[in-house]
Amino acid sequence: MANLNYDIPSSDRVTFEEYLKIRLQVTDFLDSPEYRNRKTLYSSLSKVKQLMIDVLAEQIYNHSREIEPAISSFVVDLVSDSEGRIIGYRENDDNISIEHCVKGLDGIKRKIAQKGKFKYKGDFVKAARDLRDGVRYTIIVEDEIYLDKVDEYLHSIENSGFRVVSFKNQWGERGCQGINTKIMCPNNTDVFEIQFHTPQGHDIKETSTRDLYQILRDSEAPIELRREVNRLRRFFQSTVPEPDNEYMKARDYQFVSGIDKDSENVRGGK
């Protein structure tokens, strides 16, 4: 395999030799003492700010664990037709078990610290209020039924008293290929996340690009390394086949809240 280029924009092409070189650079950087011993953003903050983030994160984490069982039960019922698959779901006679659907405490702290410093100029309370993936799910749908099933799931969600409050279609973009949604519970307070991926899209996200994002999010990583890593990330994402149906490609799909699933708006005007 001397070349990894097939039906990919020229700017995203990566030869096998380039792939090996970048992968070696990534491994060396992540294993370096410089990286391993570096302080995280959270640990670089003052003790007072760390304490504030600790309190906020524990509140979010504990509340997420409290509301998760009812939400998980709903999500399992949503995909009970077996044409969709929930990542981490385990059959259990006694209760529903979905691994990692509650964001970990350290992850919550890290996200509050990042948003608080860079988005809200030091307001960590606002950052905590903006965190909407304390409970999150990934649903895998086969390519040939992907668009129809995602559309069906989203309308079923709204018909059950929930609301789709955020819809982000990333198909065709130079990032993770899939659809990311935020769902408001019937109490109009709690929000959880559902991501919809194809099998190959999820595999690329979890196995080929996860360590790359560690470098891309590291503002102290060498700029040339970040540039090469970003090129490799774009290459991997460009290899994910884009699903379609008889009406449209995945990139053209937009969910319209409150519109019947068979309307022209949802079906691309066909």
C-alpha contacts under 8 A as a table, 3 or more apart, distances in Angstrom:
res1	aa1	res2	aa2	distance
1	M	4	L	7.13
1	M	16	F	6.83
2	A	15	T	6.73
2	A	16	F	5.44
2	A	17	E	7.34
3	N	14	V	7.32
3	N	15	T	4.60
3	N	16	F	5.13
3	N	17	E	7.96
4	L	13	R	7.29
4	L	14	V	6.10
4	L	15	T	5.40
4	L	16	F	5.90
5	N	8	I	6.25
5	N	13	R	5.63
5	N	14	V	6.58
5	N	15	T	6.96
8	I	12	D	6.54
8	I	13	R	6.34
8	I	235	F	7.78
8	I	238	S	6.47
8	I	239	T	7.35
9	P	12	D	5.48
9	P	13	R	6.61
10	S	13	R	5.30
12	D	231	R	6.20
12	D	232	L	7.59
12	D	234	R	5.98
12	D	235	F	5.05
12	D	238	S	7.54
13	R	235	F	6.08
14	V	18	E	6.07
14	V	19	Y	6.37
14	V	231	R	7.88
14	V	232	L	6.91
14	V	235	F	6.70
15	T	18	E	5.13
15	T	19	Y	6.18
16	F	19	Y	4.95
16	F	20	L	6.31
17	E	20	L	5.26
17	E	21	K	6.26
18	E	21	K	5.06
18	E	22	I	6.14
19	Y	22	I	5.32
19	Y	23	R	6.08
19	Y	232	L	7.17
20	L	23	R	5.12
20	L	24	L	6.16
21	K	24	L	5.25
21	K	25	Q	6.36
22	I	25	Q	5.03
22	I	26	V	6.16
22	I	225	L	8.00
22	I	228	E	6.80
22	I	229	V	6.76
22	I	232	L	7.72
23	R	26	V	5.06
23	R	27	T	6.25
24	L	27	T	5.19
24	L	28	D	6.12
25	Q	28	D	5.14
25	Q	29	F	6.08
25	Q	225	L	7.55
26	V	29	F	5.23
26	V	30	L	6.17
26	V	211	D	7.95
26	V	212	L	7.38
26	V	215	I	7.82
26	V	225	L	7.94
26	V	229	V	7.76
27	T	30	L	5.31
27	T	31	D	6.07
28	D	31	D	5.23
28	D	32	S	6.00
29	F	32	S	5.15
29	F	35	Y	6.78
30	L	35	Y	6.03
30	L	36	R	7.12
31	D	35	Y	7.03
31	D	36	R	6.79
32	S	35	Y	5.44
32	S	36	R	6.27
33	P	36	R	4.98
33	P	37	N	5.66
34	E	37	N	5.63
34	E	38	R	6.13
35	Y	38	R	5.31
39	K	42	Y	7.96
39	K	43	S	5.92
39	K	44	S	6.15
40	T	43	S	5.21
40	T	44	S	6.26
41	L	44	S	5.20
41	L	45	L	6.71
41	L	110	R	7.50
41	L	113	A	6.76
41	L	114	Q	7.18
42	Y	45	L	5.54
42	Y	50	Q	6.70
42	Y	109	K	7.33
42	Y	110	R	6.28
42	Y	113	A	5.73
43	S	46	S	7.89
43	S	50	Q	7.43
45	L	49	K	6.17
45	L	50	Q	6.25
46	S	49	K	5.30
46	S	50	Q	6.20
47	K	50	Q	4.98
47	K	51	L	6.07
48	V	51	L	5.16
48	V	52	M	6.31
49	K	52	M	5.01
49	K	53	I	6.19
50	Q	53	I	5.10
50	Q	54	D	6.04
51	L	54	D	4.93
51	L	55	V	6.30
52	M	55	V	5.32
52	M	56	L	6.31
52	M	124	F	7.77
53	I	56	L	5.09
53	I	57	A	5.87
53	I	109	K	6.19
53	I	112	I	6.86
53	I	113	A	7.17
53	I	124	F	6.84
54	D	57	A	5.20
54	D	58	E	6.08
54	D	109	K	6.72
55	V	58	E	5.29
55	V	59	Q	6.30
56	L	59	Q	5.21
56	L	60	I	6.38
56	L	125	V	7.36
56	L	128	A	6.55
57	A	60	I	5.13
57	A	61	Y	5.98
57	A	105	L	6.47
57	A	108	I	5.73
57	A	109	K	5.60
57	A	112	I	7.65
57	A	128	A	7.43
58	E	61	Y	4.98
58	E	62	N	5.90
58	E	105	L	6.87
59	Q	62	N	5.36
59	Q	63	H	6.08
60	I	63	H	5.22
60	I	64	S	5.96
60	I	108	I	7.88
60	I	128	A	7.88
60	I	134	G	6.91
61	Y	64	S	5.07
61	Y	65	R	6.28
61	Y	102	V	7.62
61	Y	103	K	7.24
61	Y	104	G	7.25
61	Y	105	L	6.11
61	Y	108	I	7.54
61	Y	134	G	6.81
62	N	65	R	5.20
62	N	66	E	6.28
63	H	66	E	4.94
63	H	67	I	6.32
64	S	67	I	5.39
64	S	68	E	5.80
64	S	102	V	6.40
64	S	134	G	5.72
64	S	135	V	5.96
65	R	68	E	5.23
65	R	69	P	7.58
65	R	102	V	6.57
66	E	69	P	7.15
67	I	70	A	6.03
67	I	71	I	6.55
68	E	71	I	5.15
68	E	72	S	5.84
68	E	101	C	7.91
68	E	102	V	7.19
68	E	135	V	6.51
69	P	72	S	5.14
69	P	73	S	6.16
69	P	96	I	7.44
70	A	73	S	5.16
70	A	74	F	6.41
71	I	74	F	5.09
71	I	75	V	6.24
72	S	75	V	5.03
72	S	76	V	6.07
72	S	96	I	7.21
72	S	98	I	7.38
73	S	76	V	5.24
73	S	77	D	6.28
73	S	96	I	6.74
74	F	77	D	5.18
74	F	78	L	6.13
75	V	78	L	4.86
75	V	79	V	6.60
76	V	79	V	5.52
76	V	80	S	5.99
76	V	86	I	7.64
77	D	80	S	4.96
78	L	81	D	7.82
78	L	153	Y	6.84
78	L	156	S	7.44
78	L	157	I	7.69
79	V	82	S	6.15
79	V	83	E	7.04
79	V	84	G	5.52
79	V	85	R	7.02
79	V	86	I	7.79
79	V	153	Y	7.75
80	S	83	E	7.84
80	S	84	G	7.75
81	D	84	G	7.19
82	S	85	R	6.76
83	E	141	V	6.74
83	E	142	E	7.76
84	G	139	I	6.35
84	G	140	I	5.65
84	G	141	V	4.92
84	G	142	E	7.60
84	G	149	K	7.95
85	R	139	I	5.44
85	R	140	I	5.01
85	R	141	V	6.63
86	I	89	Y	5.59
86	I	98	I	7.97
86	I	137	Y	7.06
86	I	138	T	5.85
86	I	139	I	4.59
86	I	140	I	6.35
87	I	98	I	7.50
87	I	99	E	7.82
87	I	137	Y	7.19
87	I	138	T	5.59
87	I	139	I	6.28
87	I	140	I	7.25
88	G	97	S	7.80
88	G	98	I	4.89
88	G	99	E	4.60
88	G	100	H	7.05
88	G	101	C	7.88
89	Y	96	I	7.79
89	Y	97	S	5.81
89	Y	98	I	4.23
89	Y	99	E	6.46
90	R	96	I	7.20
90	R	97	S	5.38
90	R	98	I	6.17
90	R	99	E	7.92
91	E	96	I	7.00
91	E	97	S	7.09
92	N	95	N	5.62
92	N	96	I	6.08
92	N	97	S	6.86
93	D	96	I	7.98
98	I	101	C	6.02
100	H	103	K	6.58
100	H	104	G	7.75
101	C	135	V	5.52
101	C	136	R	5.05
101	C	137	Y	5.76
102	V	134	G	5.66
102	V	135	V	4.63
102	V	136	R	6.44
103	K	107	G	6.48
103	K	108	I	6.64
103	K	133	D	7.12
103	K	134	G	4.95
103	K	135	V	6.19
103	K	136	R	7.38
104	G	107	G	5.19
104	G	108	I	6.29
105	L	108	I	5.12
105	L	109	K	6.29
106	D	109	K	5.09
106	D	110	R	6.15
107	G	110	R	5.08
107	G	111	K	6.18
108	I	111	K	5.19
108	I	112	I	6.17
108	I	134	G	7.52
109	K	112	I	5.22
109	K	113	A	6.12
110	R	113	A	5.17
110	R	114	Q	6.20
111	K	114	Q	5.11
111	K	115	K	6.03
111	K	131	L	7.78
112	I	115	K	5.29
112	I	116	G	5.62
112	I	124	F	6.26
112	I	127	A	5.38
112	I	128	A	5.60
112	I	131	L	7.47
113	A	116	G	5.12
113	A	117	K	6.10
113	A	124	F	6.91
113	A	127	A	7.82
114	Q	117	K	5.45
114	Q	118	F	6.00
114	Q	119	K	7.66
115	K	118	F	5.39
115	K	119	K	4.94
115	K	120	Y	6.29
115	K	124	F	7.52
115	K	127	A	5.40
116	G	119	K	5.89
116	G	120	Y	4.90
116	G	121	K	6.10
116	G	122	G	4.97
116	G	123	D	5.25
116	G	124	F	4.47
116	G	125	V	7.72
116	G	126	K	7.22
116	G	127	A	4.95
116	G	128	A	7.96
117	K	120	Y	6.05
117	K	121	K	5.07
117	K	122	G	4.69
117	K	123	D	7.27
117	K	124	F	7.57
118	F	121	K	5.86
118	F	122	G	7.58
119	K	127	A	7.80
120	Y	123	D	5.26
120	Y	124	F	7.25
120	Y	126	K	6.86
120	Y	127	A	6.55
123	D	126	K	5.63
123	D	127	A	6.52
124	F	127	A	4.78
124	F	128	A	6.11
125	V	128	A	5.13
125	V	129	R	6.36
126	K	129	R	5.07
126	K	130	D	6.25
127	A	130	D	5.10
127	A	131	L	6.58
128	A	131	L	5.31
129	R	132	R	7.78
131	L	134	G	7.00
132	R	135	V	7.73
132	R	182	K	7.41
132	R	191	V	5.81
132	R	192	F	6.07
132	R	193	E	7.08
133	D	136	R	5.47
133	D	182	K	7.95
133	D	191	V	7.39
133	D	192	F	5.47
133	D	193	E	5.38
134	G	192	F	6.79
135	V	191	V	7.86
135	V	192	F	5.10
135	V	193	E	6.42
136	R	192	F	5.63
136	R	193	E	4.45
136	R	194	I	5.79
136	R	195	Q	7.95
137	Y	193	E	6.15
137	Y	194	I	4.79
137	Y	195	Q	6.27
138	T	194	I	5.71
138	T	195	Q	4.74
138	T	196	F	5.97
138	T	197	H	7.28
139	I	194	I	7.14
139	I	195	Q	6.17
139	I	196	F	5.00
139	I	197	H	6.35
140	I	196	F	5.98
140	I	197	H	5.01
140	I	198	T	5.39
140	I	199	P	6.02
140	I	202	H	7.56
141	V	145	I	6.99
141	V	146	Y	5.32
141	V	149	K	7.41
141	V	196	F	7.23
141	V	197	H	6.34
141	V	198	T	5.22
141	V	199	P	6.85
142	E	145	I	5.86
142	E	146	Y	5.65
142	E	198	T	5.59
142	E	199	P	6.45
143	D	146	Y	4.98
143	D	198	T	5.84
143	D	199	P	7.76
143	D	242	E	7.85
143	D	243	P	5.20
143	D	244	D	7.69
144	E	243	P	6.60
144	E	244	D	7.22
144	E	245	N	7.40
145	I	148	D	5.60
145	I	149	K	5.93
145	I	245	N	7.62
146	Y	149	K	5.35
146	Y	150	V	6.06
146	Y	198	T	7.12
146	Y	243	P	6.61
146	Y	244	D	7.54
147	L	150	V	5.28
147	L	151	D	6.12
147	L	243	P	7.20
147	L	244	D	6.44
147	L	245	N	6.65
147	L	250	A	6.55
147	L	253	Y	7.72
148	D	151	D	5.22
148	D	152	E	6.09
148	D	245	N	7.47
149	K	152	E	4.88
149	K	153	Y	5.98
150	V	153	Y	5.06
150	V	154	L	6.16
150	V	196	F	7.19
151	D	154	L	5.31
151	D	155	H	6.32
151	D	255	F	7.01
151	D	261	K	7.02
152	E	155	H	5.32
152	E	156	S	6.10
152	E	261	K	7.08
153	Y	156	S	5.04
153	Y	157	I	6.13
154	L	157	I	5.02
154	L	158	E	6.47
154	L	164	V	7.41
154	L	255	F	7.75
155	H	158	E	5.15
155	H	159	N	6.02
155	H	257	S	7.97
155	H	260	D	7.72
155	H	261	K	6.54
156	S	159	N	4.95
156	S	160	S	6.16
157	I	160	S	5.27
157	I	161	G	6.98
157	I	162	F	5.62
157	I	163	R	7.00
157	I	164	V	7.78
158	E	161	G	5.39
158	E	162	F	4.82
158	E	163	R	5.21
158	E	164	V	6.96
158	E	257	S	7.77
158	E	258	G	7.57
159	N	162	F	7.19
161	G	185	C	7.47
161	G	186	P	5.48
162	F	183	I	6.68
162	F	184	M	5.65
162	F	185	C	4.96
162	F	186	P	5.13
163	R	183	I	5.58
163	R	184	M	5.00
163	R	185	C	6.79
163	R	186	P	7.58
163	R	257	S	7.76
164	V	167	F	6.98
164	V	181	T	6.86
164	V	182	K	6.03
164	V	183	I	4.69
164	V	184	M	6.32
164	V	257	S	6.81
165	V	181	T	7.56
165	V	182	K	5.70
165	V	183	I	5.75
165	V	184	M	6.30
166	S	180	N	7.93
166	S	181	T	5.27
166	S	182	K	4.85
166	S	183	I	7.12
167	F	179	I	7.32
167	F	180	N	6.06
167	F	181	T	4.63
167	F	182	K	6.77
167	F	254	Q	7.97
167	F	255	F	7.19
168	K	179	I	5.73
168	K	180	N	5.09
168	K	181	T	6.21
169	N	178	G	6.46
169	N	179	I	4.60
169	N	180	N	6.51
169	N	251	R	6.71
169	N	253	Y	7.53
169	N	254	Q	7.34
170	Q	173	E	5.44
170	Q	175	G	6.90
170	Q	176	C	6.66
170	Q	177	Q	5.46
170	Q	178	G	5.43
170	Q	179	I	5.87
170	Q	180	N	7.73
170	Q	251	R	7.09
171	W	176	C	7.80
171	W	177	Q	4.90
171	W	178	G	5.58
171	W	179	I	7.23
171	W	242	E	7.10
171	W	250	A	6.11
171	W	251	R	4.66
172	G	177	Q	7.15
172	G	242	E	7.68
172	G	251	R	5.55
173	E	176	C	7.77
173	E	177	Q	7.25
174	R	234	R	5.77
174	R	237	Q	6.91
174	R	238	S	7.41
175	G	233	R	7.85
175	G	234	R	6.71
175	G	237	Q	6.36
176	C	201	G	7.61
176	C	205	K	6.60
176	C	237	Q	6.24
177	Q	197	H	7.28
177	Q	201	G	6.05
177	Q	237	Q	6.56
177	Q	240	V	7.24
178	G	195	Q	7.14
178	G	196	F	5.76
178	G	197	H	4.98
178	G	198	T	7.42
178	G	201	G	7.16
179	I	195	Q	5.73
179	I	196	F	5.14
179	I	197	H	6.84
180	N	193	E	7.41
180	N	194	I	6.18
180	N	195	Q	4.47
180	N	196	F	6.43
181	T	193	E	5.75
181	T	194	I	5.33
181	T	195	Q	6.14
182	K	191	V	6.51
182	K	192	F	5.69
182	K	193	E	4.53
182	K	194	I	6.39
183	I	191	V	5.38
183	I	192	F	5.32
183	I	193	E	6.07
183	I	194	I	7.46
184	M	187	N	7.91
184	M	188	N	6.06
184	M	189	T	6.92
184	M	190	D	5.92
184	M	191	V	4.49
184	M	192	F	6.75
185	C	188	N	5.65
185	C	189	T	6.66
185	C	190	D	5.45
185	C	191	V	6.02
185	C	192	F	7.88
186	P	189	T	7.85
187	N	190	D	6.86
197	H	201	G	5.83
197	H	202	H	5.66
198	T	201	G	5.08
198	T	202	H	6.10
199	P	202	H	5.35
199	P	203	D	6.21
200	Q	203	D	4.96
200	Q	204	I	6.15
200	Q	240	V	6.31
200	Q	241	P	7.89
201	G	204	I	5.30
201	G	205	K	6.25
201	G	237	Q	7.65
201	G	240	V	5.63
201	G	241	P	7.95
202	H	205	K	5.01
202	H	206	E	6.13
203	D	206	E	5.27
203	D	207	T	5.76
203	D	208	S	7.40
204	I	207	T	5.49
204	I	208	S	4.95
204	I	209	T	6.36
204	I	236	F	6.78
204	I	237	Q	7.10
204	I	240	V	7.76
205	K	208	S	6.19
205	K	209	T	5.48
205	K	210	R	6.30
206	E	209	T	6.51
206	E	210	R	5.62
207	T	210	R	6.26
208	S	211	D	7.58
208	S	212	L	7.90
208	S	236	F	7.22
209	T	212	L	4.99
209	T	213	Y	6.44
209	T	233	R	6.07
209	T	236	F	7.47
210	R	213	Y	5.49
210	R	214	Q	7.00
211	D	214	Q	5.18
211	D	215	I	7.07
212	L	215	I	5.46
212	L	216	L	6.36
212	L	229	V	6.19
212	L	230	N	7.64
212	L	233	R	6.88
213	Y	216	L	4.79
213	Y	217	R	5.93
214	Q	217	R	5.50
214	Q	218	D	6.41
215	I	218	D	5.03
215	I	221	A	6.42
215	I	226	R	6.44
215	I	229	V	7.59
216	L	219	S	7.43
216	L	221	A	7.88
216	L	226	R	5.71
216	L	229	V	7.28
216	L	230	N	7.00
218	D	221	A	5.51
221	A	225	L	7.06
221	A	226	R	6.69
222	P	225	L	5.30
222	P	226	R	6.32
223	I	226	R	5.06
223	I	227	R	6.14
224	E	227	R	5.02
224	E	228	E	6.29
225	L	228	E	5.20
225	L	229	V	5.99
226	R	229	V	5.02
226	R	230	N	5.99
227	R	230	N	5.20
227	R	231	R	6.37
228	E	231	R	5.05
228	E	232	L	6.35
229	V	232	L	5.08
229	V	233	R	6.14
230	N	233	R	4.94
230	N	234	R	6.15
231	R	234	R	5.16
231	R	235	F	6.25
232	L	235	F	4.99
232	L	236	F	6.34
233	R	236	F	5.25
233	R	237	Q	6.28
234	R	237	Q	5.18
234	R	238	S	6.04
235	F	238	S	5.12
235	F	239	T	6.59
236	F	239	T	5.40
236	F	240	V	7.29
237	Q	240	V	5.67
238	S	241	P	7.84
242	E	249	K	7.17
242	E	250	A	6.35
243	P	249	K	6.36
243	P	250	A	5.64
244	D	247	Y	7.61
244	D	248	M	5.74
244	D	249	K	4.25
244	D	250	A	5.32
245	N	248	M	5.71
245	N	249	K	6.63
247	Y	267	R	6.37
247	Y	268	G	6.23
247	Y	270	K	6.41
248	M	252	D	6.20
248	M	253	Y	7.03
248	M	267	R	7.83
248	M	268	G	6.62
249	K	252	D	5.56
249	K	253	Y	6.99
250	A	253	Y	5.44
252	D	268	G	7.82
253	Y	266	V	7.38
253	Y	267	R	8.00
253	Y	268	G	7.37
254	Q	266	V	6.72
255	F	266	V	6.34
256	V	259	I	5.72
256	V	265	N	7.33
256	V	266	V	6.54
259	I	263	S	6.81
259	I	265	N	7.68
259	I	266	V	7.46
260	D	263	S	5.48
260	D	266	V	7.83
261	K	266	V	6.23
261	K	267	R	7.79
262	D	266	V	6.75
262	D	267	R	6.61
263	S	266	V	5.60
263	S	267	R	6.25
264	E	267	R	4.99
264	E	268	G	5.86
264	E	269	G	4.29
264	E	270	K	6.21
265	N	268	G	5.63
265	N	269	G	5.73
266	V	269	G	7.44
267	R	270	K	6.15
